[in-house]
Amino acid sequence: MAVHMRRRLRKGATTTAVAAAAVAALAASQAPAATLAGGPAGGGDQKAAGEDTAAADDGAATGNSPYYTDLPPLVTPDKPGSSSKLPMTGSAEAGIPASVLAAYKQAEQTVATTDPACRLPWQLLAAIGKVESGQARGGRVDANGTASPRILGPALNGQGFALIKDTDGGAYDGDAVHDRAVGPMQFIPSTWASWGQDANGDGRKDPNNIYDAALAAGRYLCANDRDLALSADLDRAVLSYNRSTEYLRTVRSWLSYYQRGTHEIPDGTGALPTAPSTPVGSSPDTRPSPGPRPGGSSKPTLPEPGGKPSPDPSKPGGDGSTNPTPTPNPPTPKPPAPKPPTAEPTPAETFGSLENAGTGPLRATAGQAFGERVSVRARNALGAPLAKVPVTFTVTGTTGTLFTGGKKTLTVRTGADGTATAPVLLAGEQAGEFTVTAVAGTGRPRTLTYAATVTARQADTIVRTDEKVLTAAPGEKFADAVTVKATHKDAAAAGVAVTATMVKDPAGLVDNDKGPYFKDADGKPVRTLTTLTTDAEGMLRLPEIHADGTEGTYLLRLTAEGGASVVIELTVQAPEETAPDETSPDETAPEETAPDGASPEETAPEEKAPEEKAPEGTKTPGA
């Protein structure tokens, strides 16, 4: 019985191989153009495959270019259950290079976190990677997981397969005329532009890197809210990758094979495929027609993920008999084309990185325009300048700085050289630091941050506008106000901050706590003012200055932002007393006033004759 079963398996394998060769004529996916190590002599670009007549649309991830039609062996892998920790033993076809296997499993874990409803199995990525590039040409990748040399499909010039004119300027595929599929998962540039990922954290979305490509493929397969645990959604996902029913059949075969088990092998030692698909018209269409589904649907019945392929009753030996009689398969109507998924964004080019395009220090005086402008450069995943990338510039801070036009945020698209330059910045009135950020990209935005500084308005000269002597009596206020003018480069310095301080020495090194003072809002004495600012003409009139009870000469120092200063003398002294006349009031006879109508002589008092004295010895009369 065992011998009989082995013969049956060999018979089935032969039949399957014949059928695969027959149907390959209408397959349409991707085969790498680079020569595979250990492949056929003279290997180069693989032969092109035509589009499947059931889906003549080139909107697939791979552009419906050639792929490998090798089928897995019918022998079940040694270790069912699958694990990257399995020993390096078993069928060569079941071995997956270490970096490639790690990339598939990492992609599965990432998608499980970001899109758990998709239920992406890493074995599906392995099946597609096997069919597209033979697991990155048997694991020929560097330490970062990048294929070297890069894997390129043939030019999609419409000769036997899709016609896709260049969309990336040759940035990914080196072809500025037609697109080519690129990398281990064989993305065409226009699809990579939309779905490219940076899974290895090197700052680039590189389709030739197995980590980047595997994650991109996983997210692409999960598009349109697919649940890949459902057979119908899985079929739609694979057909969106390459619109060929034979491609779907081949991928499904490898999926089932890998789900039954696999093991890790060293990079560069993987088995290489040898059977590329062939262009349209190279062989007649002799593929068997899949049986209709219940309900009259002509959609082919395909094995469920994890299940074994069901025997096809239309194939010889597919009826389960032990002694089948091969019979020719009559031509049957081709099944209708599967309905493509909804259109997915495909921008012409991919965004890879954002870098400083030579922006110098950002520094300006309050109210002035910055002499330097923020400039960035966008590059694609291969490092070439990338045009038409929207870059959003934003000013953040409390200085009041804005772009020309009064905007804090605006968007500029990169030019042909990949650069985008923000408008001129106008410094606000508040001195201090702020930032300008430049952000580009949507899936994984790149951000550059620039530090900028607004310095206060400055003056290089400050002088009094008059030369009056400033004096006040003790306890009084100074009658004359102090007025100064600040200039910068001989022009009026408007809005310049000025500090006024009573000091003991001309250098202003020691503040004075006696003598003249200002008053604050509460009427209390203060001897330093820091809230003074020159007007539009650079002029500043100081508040009233008061004197305390101590006489003396004092100094007022005014210092403008920028270092200019002036020292002004303030004198406190009592007023001088007036000297009296030489004649005192007692010595001055009062002016006599004559009565009305009389002269002074007429009203003079009667003078008494002096009393005569008798000479000594003479007796006065009557004595």
C-alpha positions as CSV (number, residue, x, y, z in Angstrom):
1,M,0.0,0.0,0.0
2,A,2.8,2.4,0.9
3,V,4.5,1.7,-2.5
4,H,1.2,2.3,-4.2
5,M,0.8,5.6,-2.5
6,R,4.3,6.7,-3.4
7,R,3.5,6.0,-7.1
8,R,0.4,8.0,-6.8
9,L,2.3,10.9,-5.4
10,R,4.9,10.8,-8.1
11,K,2.1,10.6,-10.7
12,G,0.3,13.6,-9.1
13,A,3.6,15.5,-9.1
14,T,4.2,14.9,-12.8
15,T,0.6,15.9,-13.6
16,T,0.9,19.0,-11.6
17,A,4.1,20.0,-13.2
18,V,2.6,19.5,-16.7
19,A,-0.4,21.5,-15.7
20,A,1.7,24.3,-14.3
21,A,3.8,24.5,-17.5
22,A,0.7,24.6,-19.6
23,V,-1.0,27.4,-17.7
24,A,2.1,29.6,-17.2
25,A,1.5,31.2,-20.6
26,L,-1.2,33.4,-19.2
27,A,0.5,34.1,-15.8
28,A,1.4,37.7,-15.0
29,S,3.5,38.8,-12.1
30,Q,7.2,39.4,-11.5
31,A,10.5,37.8,-12.1
32,P,13.7,39.5,-11.2
33,A,15.9,40.6,-14.1
34,A,19.2,40.2,-12.1
35,T,21.0,36.9,-12.7
36,L,20.3,34.5,-9.9
37,A,23.4,33.0,-8.2
38,G,23.6,29.4,-9.2
39,G,20.9,29.9,-11.9
40,P,21.0,28.9,-15.5
41,A,24.1,29.9,-17.4
42,G,23.8,33.1,-19.3
43,G,20.9,34.2,-17.0
44,G,19.8,37.8,-17.2
45,D,16.4,39.3,-17.5
46,Q,13.9,36.6,-17.1
47,K,11.5,36.0,-20.0
48,A,8.5,38.2,-19.9
49,A,5.0,36.9,-19.1
50,G,1.8,38.2,-20.6
51,E,-1.1,39.4,-18.7
52,D,-3.8,37.0,-17.7
53,T,-6.6,37.4,-20.2
54,A,-9.0,37.2,-17.2
55,A,-7.5,40.5,-15.8
56,A,-5.9,42.7,-18.4
57,D,-5.3,45.4,-16.0
58,D,-1.9,46.7,-15.0
59,G,-3.0,48.2,-11.7
60,A,-1.4,45.5,-9.6
61,A,1.5,46.0,-7.2
62,T,3.9,44.2,-9.5
63,G,2.5,45.6,-12.8
64,N,1.6,42.0,-13.8
65,S,5.2,41.3,-14.9
66,P,6.9,37.8,-14.9
67,Y,7.2,35.6,-11.9
68,Y,8.5,32.2,-11.0
69,T,6.2,29.2,-11.6
70,D,8.1,26.6,-9.7
71,L,5.8,24.6,-7.4
72,P,6.6,23.2,-4.0
73,P,7.4,19.5,-3.6
74,L,4.6,17.3,-2.6
75,V,6.7,16.0,0.4
76,T,5.5,17.6,3.6
77,P,8.3,19.6,5.4
78,D,10.1,17.9,8.2
79,K,8.7,20.1,11.0
80,P,5.0,20.8,10.9
81,G,4.0,23.9,12.8
82,S,6.8,26.1,11.5
83,S,9.3,28.0,13.6
84,S,12.4,30.1,12.8
85,K,14.1,28.2,15.6
86,L,13.9,24.9,13.8
87,P,17.2,23.2,13.1
88,M,18.7,23.7,9.6
89,T,17.5,20.4,8.3
90,G,14.8,19.2,6.0
91,S,13.8,19.9,2.4
92,A,15.8,22.6,0.7
93,E,12.6,24.2,-0.6
94,A,11.3,24.4,3.0
95,G,14.4,26.4,4.1
96,I,14.0,30.2,4.2
97,P,17.1,32.4,4.6
98,A,17.5,33.8,8.1
99,S,17.2,37.5,7.3
100,V,14.3,36.9,4.9
101,L,12.4,34.8,7.4
102,A,13.0,37.4,10.1
103,A,11.6,40.1,7.9
104,Y,8.4,38.2,7.2
105,K,7.8,37.5,10.8
106,Q,8.6,41.1,11.8
107,A,6.1,42.3,9.2
108,E,3.5,39.9,10.6
109,Q,4.0,41.3,14.1
110,T,3.9,44.9,13.0
111,V,0.7,44.5,11.1
112,A,-0.8,42.6,13.9
113,T,-0.3,45.7,16.1
114,T,-1.5,48.3,13.6
115,D,-4.1,46.2,11.8
116,P,-5.0,43.2,13.9
117,A,-8.3,42.6,12.0
118,C,-6.2,41.7,8.9
119,R,-4.8,38.6,10.5
120,L,-1.8,38.6,8.1
121,P,0.2,35.3,8.2
122,W,3.9,35.6,7.5
123,Q,3.7,32.4,5.4
124,L,1.7,34.5,2.8
125,L,4.6,36.9,2.6
126,A,7.0,34.0,2.2
127,A,4.8,32.5,-0.5
128,I,4.8,35.8,-2.5
129,G,8.5,36.3,-1.8
130,K,9.2,32.8,-3.2
131,V,7.2,33.4,-6.4
132,E,8.5,36.9,-7.0
133,S,12.2,36.6,-6.3
134,G,13.0,33.2,-4.9
135,Q,13.3,34.6,-1.4
136,A,15.5,37.5,-2.4
137,R,17.6,35.2,-4.7
138,G,18.2,32.7,-2.0
139,G,18.8,35.3,0.7
140,R,21.5,37.3,-1.0
141,V,21.2,40.3,1.3
142,D,23.6,42.3,3.4
143,A,23.6,42.7,7.1
144,N,20.8,45.3,6.9
145,G,18.7,43.0,4.7
146,T,19.3,44.9,1.5
147,A,19.6,42.8,-1.7
148,S,22.9,43.3,-3.4
149,P,22.9,43.7,-6.3
150,R,19.4,45.1,-6.5
151,I,16.7,42.9,-8.0
152,L,15.0,44.3,-11.1
153,G,12.4,43.0,-13.4
154,P,12.3,43.5,-17.1
155,A,11.2,46.8,-18.6
156,L,7.4,46.9,-18.7
157,N,7.3,48.0,-22.3
158,G,4.1,46.2,-23.4
159,Q,6.0,43.5,-25.3
160,G,4.4,40.4,-23.8
161,F,3.3,42.0,-20.6
162,A,2.0,45.3,-19.2
163,L,3.0,48.7,-20.7
164,I,3.9,51.0,-17.8
165,K,5.8,54.2,-18.7
166,D,8.4,55.6,-16.3
167,T,6.9,57.1,-13.1
168,D,10.0,57.5,-10.9
169,G,12.6,59.1,-13.2
170,G,14.6,55.9,-12.9
171,A,15.2,56.6,-9.2
172,Y,14.3,53.0,-8.1
173,D,14.7,50.9,-11.3
174,G,17.4,52.9,-13.2
175,D,15.0,53.1,-16.2
176,A,13.7,56.5,-17.2
177,V,11.6,55.2,-20.1
178,H,9.6,52.3,-18.6
179,D,9.0,51.1,-15.1
180,R,10.5,47.8,-13.8
181,A,9.5,45.9,-10.7
182,V,12.0,46.3,-7.9
183,G,13.2,44.3,-4.9
184,P,12.5,41.0,-3.3
185,M,8.7,41.6,-3.3
186,Q,8.9,43.2,-6.8
187,F,7.0,46.4,-6.4
188,I,6.6,48.7,-9.4
189,P,7.8,52.2,-8.5
190,S,4.3,53.8,-8.6
191,T,3.0,51.3,-6.1
192,W,6.0,51.6,-3.9
193,A,5.6,55.4,-3.9
194,S,2.3,54.8,-2.0
195,W,3.0,51.7,0.1
196,G,6.8,51.9,0.7
197,Q,7.8,51.4,4.4
198,D,10.9,51.9,6.5
199,A,10.8,48.8,8.6
200,N,14.5,48.6,9.6
201,G,14.6,52.1,10.9
202,D,17.4,53.4,8.7
203,G,15.4,56.5,7.6
204,R,14.9,55.1,4.0
205,K,12.0,53.3,2.3
206,D,14.1,51.0,0.1
207,P,12.2,48.4,-2.1
208,N,15.4,46.4,-2.3
209,N,15.5,46.0,1.5
210,I,13.7,42.8,2.6
211,Y,12.4,44.3,5.9
212,D,11.0,47.4,4.1
213,A,9.6,45.4,1.3
214,A,8.0,42.7,3.5
215,L,6.2,45.3,5.6
216,A,5.0,47.2,2.5
217,A,3.7,43.9,1.0
218,G,1.9,43.1,4.2
219,R,0.1,46.4,4.4
220,Y,-0.7,46.3,0.7
221,L,-2.3,42.9,1.1
222,C,-4.3,44.1,4.1
223,A,-5.8,47.1,2.2
224,N,-9.5,47.6,1.9
225,D,-10.2,46.1,5.3
226,R,-9.4,42.6,4.2
227,D,-9.3,39.7,6.7
228,L,-6.8,37.3,5.3
229,A,-8.1,34.5,7.4
230,L,-11.0,34.5,5.0
231,S,-10.4,32.6,1.8
232,A,-12.2,35.2,-0.4
233,D,-10.3,38.1,1.1
234,L,-7.0,36.3,0.8
235,D,-7.7,35.6,-2.9
236,R,-8.5,39.2,-3.5
237,A,-5.4,40.3,-1.8
238,V,-3.1,38.0,-3.9
239,L,-4.9,39.0,-7.1
240,S,-4.4,42.7,-6.2
241,Y,-0.7,41.9,-6.0
242,N,-0.8,40.2,-9.5
243,R,-3.9,39.9,-11.5
244,S,-3.5,36.3,-12.7
245,T,-5.4,33.3,-11.6
246,E,-2.4,31.1,-12.2
247,Y,-0.3,33.4,-10.0
248,L,-3.0,33.0,-7.3
249,R,-2.8,29.2,-7.7
250,T,1.0,29.2,-7.4
251,V,1.1,31.5,-4.4
252,R,-1.6,29.4,-2.7
253,S,0.5,26.3,-3.2
254,W,3.5,27.8,-1.5
255,L,1.3,29.2,1.2
256,S,0.0,25.8,2.1
257,Y,3.5,24.3,1.9
258,Y,5.0,26.9,4.3
259,Q,2.1,26.5,6.7
260,R,2.9,22.8,7.0
261,G,6.4,23.7,8.1
262,T,9.7,25.4,7.3
263,H,13.1,26.0,8.8
264,E,15.7,28.7,8.9
265,I,18.9,28.5,6.8
266,P,21.9,30.8,6.4
267,D,21.5,33.8,4.1
268,G,22.7,33.1,0.6
269,T,22.0,29.4,0.8
270,G,18.4,29.3,-0.3
271,A,17.1,27.2,-3.2
272,L,16.8,29.2,-6.4
273,P,13.8,29.0,-8.7
274,T,14.4,27.9,-12.3
275,A,11.0,28.2,-14.1
276,P,10.1,31.7,-15.0
277,S,6.6,32.4,-16.5
278,T,6.4,33.0,-20.2
279,P,5.0,35.8,-22.4
280,V,1.5,35.8,-23.8
281,G,1.3,33.9,-27.0
282,S,4.3,31.7,-26.5
283,S,2.1,28.7,-25.9
284,P,-1.5,27.8,-26.3
285,D,-3.9,28.1,-23.5
286,T,-4.4,24.5,-22.3
287,R,-4.9,25.2,-18.6
288,P,-7.7,23.2,-17.0
289,S,-10.9,25.1,-16.2
290,P,-11.7,25.1,-12.5
291,G,-15.1,23.8,-11.6
292,P,-17.9,26.2,-10.8
293,R,-18.8,27.0,-7.2
294,P,-22.2,26.3,-5.8
295,G,-24.7,28.8,-7.0
296,G,-23.3,29.0,-10.5
297,S,-20.2,31.1,-9.7
298,S,-17.3,30.5,-12.0
299,K,-14.7,31.7,-9.6
300,P,-12.1,29.0,-9.0
301,T,-12.2,27.0,-5.8
302,L,-8.9,27.5,-4.0
303,P,-7.5,25.9,-0.9
304,E,-8.0,27.6,2.4
305,P,-5.0,29.0,4.2
306,G,-3.4,26.2,6.2
307,G,-5.3,23.5,4.3
308,K,-4.0,21.1,1.7
309,P,-4.8,21.6,-2.0
310,S,-8.0,19.9,-3.0
311,P,-7.8,17.5,-5.9
312,D,-9.0,19.0,-9.1
313,P,-11.5,16.7,-10.8
314,S,-10.6,18.3,-14.1
315,K,-7.0,17.0,-13.9
316,P,-6.0,13.5,-14.7
317,G,-5.9,11.4,-11.5
318,G,-7.8,14.1,-9.7
319,D,-10.9,12.0,-9.1
320,G,-9.2,10.0,-6.3
321,S,-8.8,6.8,-8.3
322,T,-5.7,4.8,-8.0
323,N,-5.4,4.1,-11.7
324,P,-6.4,7.2,-13.5
325,T,-6.6,7.3,-17.3
326,P,-5.2,10.5,-18.7
327,T,-7.5,12.2,-21.0
328,P,-7.0,15.5,-22.9
329,N,-8.6,18.5,-21.3
330,P,-11.0,20.1,-23.8
331,P,-10.8,23.9,-23.9
332,T,-13.4,25.5,-21.6
333,P,-14.6,29.0,-21.3
334,K,-12.2,31.2,-19.2
335,P,-13.6,32.3,-15.9
336,P,-14.5,36.0,-15.6
337,A,-11.9,38.4,-14.4
338,P,-11.9,38.9,-10.6
339,K,-13.3,42.2,-9.6
340,P,-10.3,44.4,-8.7
341,P,-10.2,46.1,-5.3
342,T,-11.0,49.7,-5.0
343,A,-8.4,52.0,-6.4
344,E,-5.5,52.7,-4.1
345,P,-3.4,55.8,-4.0
346,T,-0.4,55.6,-6.3
347,P,1.6,58.9,-6.3
348,A,4.2,59.1,-9.0
349,E,7.2,59.1,-6.7
350,T,8.1,58.0,-3.2
351,F,9.3,60.2,-0.4
352,G,12.4,58.9,1.4
353,S,14.1,61.6,3.5
354,L,14.1,65.3,4.5
355,E,17.3,67.2,5.0
356,N,18.6,70.7,5.7
357,A,19.2,72.5,2.4
358,G,21.8,74.9,3.9
359,T,19.8,77.0,6.3
360,G,22.1,79.2,8.3
361,P,21.7,80.6,11.9
362,L,18.3,82.2,12.4
363,R,18.7,85.4,14.3
364,A,17.1,88.8,14.0
365,T,16.3,92.0,16.0
366,A,12.8,92.5,17.2
367,G,10.6,93.9,14.5
368,Q,13.1,93.2,11.7
369,A,13.1,90.6,8.9
370,F,15.4,87.5,9.3
371,G,18.2,87.5,6.8
372,E,18.1,83.7,6.6
373,R,15.3,81.6,5.3
374,V,14.5,78.0,6.3
375,S,15.2,75.6,3.4
376,V,14.8,71.8,3.2
377,R,15.5,69.2,0.5
378,A,13.3,66.1,0.0
379,R,14.9,62.9,-1.4
380,N,13.4,59.7,-2.6
381,A,14.3,56.3,-1.1
382,L,17.4,56.0,-3.2
383,G,18.7,59.5,-2.2
384,A,17.8,61.4,-5.4
385,P,16.1,64.9,-5.1
386,L,12.3,64.6,-5.1
387,A,10.0,67.2,-6.5
388,K,6.4,68.1,-5.7
389,V,6.6,67.0,-2.0
390,P,4.4,69.1,0.2
391,V,6.5,70.5,3.2
392,T,4.6,72.2,6.0
393,F,6.5,74.9,7.9
394,T,5.3,76.0,11.4
395,V,6.5,78.7,13.8
396,T,6.2,77.9,17.4
397,G,7.0,80.2,20.3
398,T,6.0,83.4,22.1
399,T,8.2,86.0,20.3
400,G,5.4,87.0,17.9
401,T,7.5,86.0,14.9
402,L,5.5,85.2,11.8
403,F,6.1,84.4,8.1
404,T,5.5,87.2,5.6
405,G,1.8,87.6,5.3
406,G,1.2,87.1,9.0
407,K,1.0,83.3,8.9
408,K,2.4,80.9,11.5
409,T,1.9,77.8,9.3
410,L,2.0,77.3,5.6
411,T,2.9,74.6,3.0
412,V,5.4,74.8,0.2
413,R,6.0,72.1,-2.4
414,T,9.6,71.1,-3.4
415,G,10.9,72.1,-6.7
416,A,12.7,70.2,-9.4
417,D,15.9,70.1,-7.3
418,G,13.9,68.7,-4.3
419,T,14.1,71.9,-2.3
420,A,11.4,73.9,-0.5
421,T,12.1,77.3,1.0
422,A,9.8,79.0,3.5
423,P,8.9,82.7,3.1
424,V,10.8,85.4,5.0
425,L,10.4,85.4,8.8
426,L,9.5,88.7,10.5
427,A,10.7,88.9,14.0
428,G,8.1,89.7,16.7
429,E,8.6,92.4,19.4
430,Q,9.3,89.9,22.2
431,A,12.9,88.9,22.5
432,G,13.6,85.2,23.1
433,E,13.9,81.9,21.3
434,F,11.4,80.0,19.1
435,T,11.4,77.1,16.6
436,V,10.5,76.5,13.0
437,T,9.6,72.9,12.1
438,A,9.5,71.5,8.6
439,V,7.3,68.3,8.2
440,A,6.9,66.2,5.1
441,G,5.4,62.7,4.4
442,T,2.2,61.1,5.6
443,G,2.8,57.4,6.4
444,R,6.0,58.1,8.4
445,P,6.5,61.9,8.5
446,R,10.0,63.3,8.5
447,T,10.5,66.4,10.7
448,L,13.3,68.9,10.9
449,T,13.5,71.5,13.7
450,Y,15.4,74.8,13.5
451,A,16.1,77.0,16.5
452,A,15.8,80.7,16.1
453,T,16.3,83.8,18.2
454,V,14.8,87.2,18.4
455,T,17.1,89.8,20.0
456,A,15.8,93.0,21.5
457,R,16.0,96.3,19.6
458,Q,19.3,98.0,20.2
459,A,20.9,101.4,20.3
460,D,24.6,102.3,20.0
461,T,24.1,105.9,21.2
462,I,21.9,107.5,23.8
463,V,22.2,111.3,24.7
464,R,20.3,114.0,26.5
465,T,18.4,116.4,24.3
466,D,19.3,119.5,26.3
467,E,22.0,120.7,28.8
468,K,20.0,122.1,31.6
469,V,21.3,121.9,35.1
470,L,19.0,119.6,37.0
471,T,18.5,120.7,40.6
472,A,15.9,120.4,43.3
473,A,15.5,121.4,46.9
474,P,15.5,118.7,49.6
475,G,12.1,117.1,49.7
476,E,11.0,118.6,46.4
477,K,10.9,117.3,42.9
478,F,13.1,118.3,40.0
479,A,11.4,121.0,37.9
480,D,12.9,120.0,34.6
481,A,12.2,116.5,33.1
482,V,15.0,114.4,31.7
483,T,14.7,113.6,28.0
484,V,17.0,111.4,25.9
485,K,17.3,110.1,22.4
486,A,18.6,106.7,21.3
487,T,20.0,106.0,17.9
488,H,21.4,102.9,16.1
489,K,23.8,103.5,13.2
490,D,22.8,107.2,13.3
491,A,19.1,106.3,12.8
492,A,16.4,106.7,15.5
493,A,16.2,103.5,17.5
494,A,12.6,102.9,18.2
495,G,11.3,100.4,20.7
496,V,14.6,100.2,22.5
497,A,14.5,99.1,26.2
498,V,16.2,101.5,28.6
499,T,17.1,101.0,32.2
500,A,17.4,104.1,34.6
501,T,19.3,103.6,37.8
502,M,20.5,106.0,40.5
503,V,24.2,105.2,41.0
504,K,27.1,106.3,43.1
505,D,29.8,106.2,40.4
506,P,29.8,107.1,36.7
507,A,30.5,103.5,35.7
508,G,27.2,102.6,37.4
509,L,28.8,99.7,39.4
510,V,27.2,100.7,42.7
511,D,23.6,101.6,43.1
512,N,22.6,104.4,45.3
513,D,20.1,104.0,48.1
514,K,19.9,107.7,49.0
515,G,19.2,110.9,47.2
516,P,16.9,111.3,44.1
517,Y,14.3,108.7,43.4
518,F,11.4,107.8,41.1
519,K,8.0,106.6,42.3
520,D,6.3,103.3,41.5
521,A,2.6,102.8,40.8
522,D,1.9,102.8,44.5
523,G,3.8,106.0,45.1
524,K,6.7,104.3,46.8
525,P,10.3,105.4,46.2
526,V,12.3,103.4,43.7
527,R,15.7,104.1,42.3
528,T,15.7,101.8,39.3
529,L,13.3,101.6,36.4
530,T,13.4,98.7,33.9
531,T,10.2,99.3,31.9
532,L,11.3,102.2,29.9
533,T,11.2,102.1,26.0
534,T,12.0,104.7,23.4
535,D,9.2,105.9,21.1
536,A,9.0,105.7,17.3
537,E,11.4,108.6,17.1
538,G,13.9,107.0,19.5
539,M,12.9,109.5,22.2
540,L,12.4,108.8,25.9
541,R,11.1,111.2,28.6
542,L,11.7,110.0,32.1
543,P,9.1,110.1,34.8
544,E,9.3,112.8,37.5
545,I,12.4,112.6,39.8
546,H,12.1,113.5,43.5
547,A,14.7,114.6,46.0
548,D,14.9,113.3,49.5
549,G,16.1,115.4,52.4
550,T,19.9,114.8,51.8
551,E,21.7,117.4,49.9
552,G,24.5,116.6,47.5
553,T,25.3,115.7,43.9
554,Y,24.0,112.4,42.6
555,L,24.3,110.4,39.4
556,L,21.6,108.9,37.2
557,R,22.7,106.3,34.6
558,L,20.6,105.4,31.6
559,T,21.6,102.2,29.7
560,A,19.9,101.2,26.4
561,E,19.7,97.7,25.0
562,G,22.8,97.2,23.0
563,G,25.1,98.8,25.5
564,A,24.8,102.5,24.9
565,S,24.6,104.6,28.1
566,V,24.7,108.1,29.4
567,V,25.3,109.5,33.0
568,I,23.4,112.6,34.2
569,E,24.1,114.7,37.3
570,L,21.3,115.5,39.7
571,T,21.9,118.2,42.4
572,V,20.0,118.4,45.6
573,Q,20.5,121.6,47.6
574,A,18.6,124.2,49.6
575,P,17.9,127.5,48.0
576,E,20.3,130.4,48.9
577,E,19.2,133.1,51.5
578,T,18.9,136.8,50.3
579,A,21.4,139.3,51.9
580,P,19.8,142.3,53.9
581,D,20.5,146.1,53.0
582,E,23.4,148.1,54.8
583,T,21.0,150.5,56.7
584,S,19.1,148.9,59.4
585,P,15.4,149.7,59.9
586,D,16.3,151.3,63.3
587,E,18.7,153.8,61.7
588,T,16.3,155.0,59.1
589,A,14.0,157.9,60.1
590,P,10.4,157.4,59.2
591,E,9.1,159.8,56.7
592,E,6.9,162.4,58.4
593,T,3.5,162.9,56.9
594,A,2.0,166.3,56.8
595,P,-1.6,166.8,57.8
596,D,-4.0,167.3,55.0
597,G,-3.6,170.8,53.4
598,A,-0.4,171.6,55.3
599,S,3.2,171.5,54.3
600,P,5.6,169.6,56.5
601,E,7.1,172.9,57.6
602,E,3.8,174.2,58.8
603,T,3.1,171.2,60.8
604,A,6.5,170.7,62.3
605,P,6.3,170.6,66.1
606,E,7.4,173.6,67.9
607,E,11.0,173.5,68.7
608,K,12.1,174.2,72.2
609,A,15.0,176.5,72.7
610,P,17.8,174.8,74.4
611,E,18.0,175.4,78.0
612,E,20.8,177.8,78.7
613,K,23.2,176.9,81.4
614,A,24.8,179.5,83.5
615,P,28.5,179.5,83.7
616,E,29.9,177.8,86.6
617,G,29.9,180.0,89.4
618,T,27.0,182.1,88.1
619,K,23.8,181.8,89.9
620,T,20.8,181.4,87.9
621,P,18.1,183.9,88.2
622,G,16.0,183.4,91.3
623,A,18.7,181.5,92.9
